[in-house]
């Protein structure tokens, strides 16, 4: 799906990633996400292209399939779809 377009955005990579718990993160990753309280619980993270994302920090994206987006630059970022089983997310990097 290398040149798929959606609403003017070109999708470069699309993959399914498992949702992760706090305990699943490495000590280094936990240190980078120092705002997160362990007792909050939940399965709020996923790893994509070597980076950990917090689903609570993903902005809402109004689309029939994609639930959220994280802008990395003014012209690129990632789109996120939370799967109905809630155990995984579909993630795609995009650019315009």
C-alpha positions in Angstrom: 0.0 0.0 0.0 2.8 2.4 -0.8 1.1 5.2 -2.7 -2.4 5.0 -1.3 -4.1 8.5 -0.9 -6.7 9.6 1.6 -8.1 13.1 1.8 -5.0 14.5 0.0 -2.6 12.6 2.2 -0.3 9.9 0.8 0.1 6.9 3.0 3.6 5.4 3.0 3.5 2.4 5.4 0.5 0.7 7.0 0.8 -2.0 9.6 -1.0 -3.5 12.6 0.7 -3.0 16.0 -0.3 -4.6 19.3 -1.4 -2.3 22.1 1.1 -2.2 24.9 0.8 -1.8 28.7 3.1 0.3 30.8 4.9 -2.9 31.9 5.6 -3.8 28.2 7.7 -0.7 27.7 11.5 -0.7 28.3 12.9 1.3 31.2 14.2 3.8 28.7 10.8 4.2 27.1 9.1 4.6 30.5 11.6 7.3 31.4 10.8 9.2 28.2 7.1 9.0 29.1 7.6 10.4 32.6 4.2 12.1 32.7 2.4 8.8 32.8 1.3 7.4 36.2 1.7 3.6 36.5 -1.5 3.4 38.5 -3.5 4.8 35.6 -3.5 1.3 34.1 -4.9 0.5 30.7 -3.4 -0.4 27.4 -2.5 3.0 26.0 0.7 2.5 24.0 1.9 1.1 20.7 5.3 0.9 19.0 5.6 2.0 15.3 8.9 2.3 13.4 10.9 2.1 16.6 9.0 4.8 18.5 6.5 4.5 21.3 3.2 6.4 21.0 0.7 7.1 23.8 -2.9 6.8 22.5 -4.0 9.5 24.9 -1.6 11.9 23.1 -2.9 11.2 19.6 -5.2 13.9 18.3 -8.6 13.2 17.0 -8.9 12.8 13.2 -12.4 13.1 11.6 -12.5 10.3 9.2 -14.7 7.2 8.7 -11.8 4.8 9.3 -8.9 6.7 11.0 -9.6 7.6 14.6 -6.5 9.8 15.3 -3.4 11.4 13.9 -0.1 12.5 15.3 1.6 15.3 13.3 5.4 14.9 13.3 5.9 17.9 10.9 3.6 20.2 9.1 3.6 17.8 6.2 3.9 14.3 7.8 2.8 12.1 10.7 1.0 8.9 11.6 -2.7 8.0 11.4 -4.2 5.6 13.9 -7.2 3.2 13.8 -8.1 1.4 17.0 -9.2 -2.1 16.1 -12.6 -3.3 17.3 -10.9 -6.0 19.5 -9.0 -3.2 21.2 -5.9 -5.4 21.3 -4.2 -3.7 18.4 -4.1 -0.6 16.3 -3.6 -0.1 12.6 -1.0 2.6 12.0 0.0 4.4 8.7 2.7 7.0 8.2 1.5 9.8 5.8 2.9 12.8 4.0 1.2 15.5 2.0 
